[in-house]
Amino acid sequence: MAEKQLVTAEARYVRISSSKVRRYLNLIKGKKFSEAVAILKFMPSPTAEVIGKVLESAGANAEENHNLLRDYLKVEDAVADQGPTLKRWRARAMGRGVRIRKRTSHITIVLTEVKS
């Protein structure tokens, strides 16, 4: 049995929390490449735009580095891991301060070839 060829693309330190990114990644997991691109293209969200760029990068990696056609690709896995958190302070009443956490994430998309 031939082993599946996996192609990956990654975006690191994206200034969107990983929980928000996972909402969109769950929509494209297991879909054909062209279908996943169409889903993200018509979503009015900056998050979908960032994920679309990572997906396009994975497709370009498949064509250039592995000689695969985009028509036969499928989203095997899509993961959003938590990146470092930027800590900031906001002034509050009576001299107090409240911590603000600006979260980041690392987005990884894995494509594989499908024979169909």
N, C-alpha and C positions, 0 to 999 in steps of 0.2 A: 504494500500500500504506500503510495507516494505521500510524503508529508506536505501539508498545506504551506503555501508561501505567504508569509505575513508581511505587510507593509505598514509602517507606522509614521505618524507625524505628531509633533508635540509642540504645545505653546506653554511656556512657563511664565510664572509671575504675572498672570492676567489679573487685572484689578476688578474682578467680580468674584463674589463668594462661591465656593464650590457647590453649595446646596442649590443656588440659583442656576448654575451651569448644568447640573445633573438633570433638571427638569427638561431641558432641551435635548440632552444627550439620550435620554430614555426614549425620545420620539424617533430617533434615527437608528437605534441599535437593531441589527438584523435586517435592515432595509437594503435594497440595491443602491449602488452609488448614485445613480441619476435621480432616483426617487428621494434619497436623503438630501441631495442638493436642492431639489425643487421644494421640499418641505421647509428647509431653512431660508430659502430665498424669499418666500412669501410671508415670513413672520416679521412683524414690525417691532423688532427688538434688537438692541445693540449686542445682546448675548448671542442671538442667533447669527448675527453678522460675524462675530469673532469665531464661532464654531464653524461657520461656513468657510472661513479662510483656512482653518486647520484642515478641514475635510478636503478642500481643493489642493492644499499642500500634499496631503497623503495621496491623492490621485495623481499629482505630478510626480511624486516619488515613485509610484508604481510604474508610470510610463517611462520615466527616464532611467531609473536604476534597475528595474526588474523586467522591462519590456512587456508589461501587461497592458491590456486595453481597458479603458474606463468602463466600457459597456459590460464587461464581465466581472466587475468588482462588487463586493458586498461589504457592508460595515460589520466586521466581526465583533469588535468591542469598542466601547467609547467610555472613557473614565475621566472623572474630575477629582483630583486629589487636592487636599488642602495645602496651600503654600504658606509662606511666612505672613504674619499679621503685623501691619504697621500700627503702632500705638500712638494715639494723639490725645490731647486733653482739651476739654471745653470748659470754659469758665461758667460757674453756676452761682446761685444766690449765696450771699453771706460768706464770700471768700472761698467757697468750695470749688472743687474741680471734679469732673466726671471723665472717665476714660472712654475714648471712642476707639473702636477696633475697626481698622480698614483691612478687610480680608482679601487675600489673593488665592489663586488656584493654578494648578498645573493641569492642562487638558491634553489627553492622549487619545488618539483615534487610530484603530488598527483595522486595516482592510485586508481582505483575502480574495482570491480568485474563485469564481463560481463557474462551473461548466454548465451552460444552458443554451 
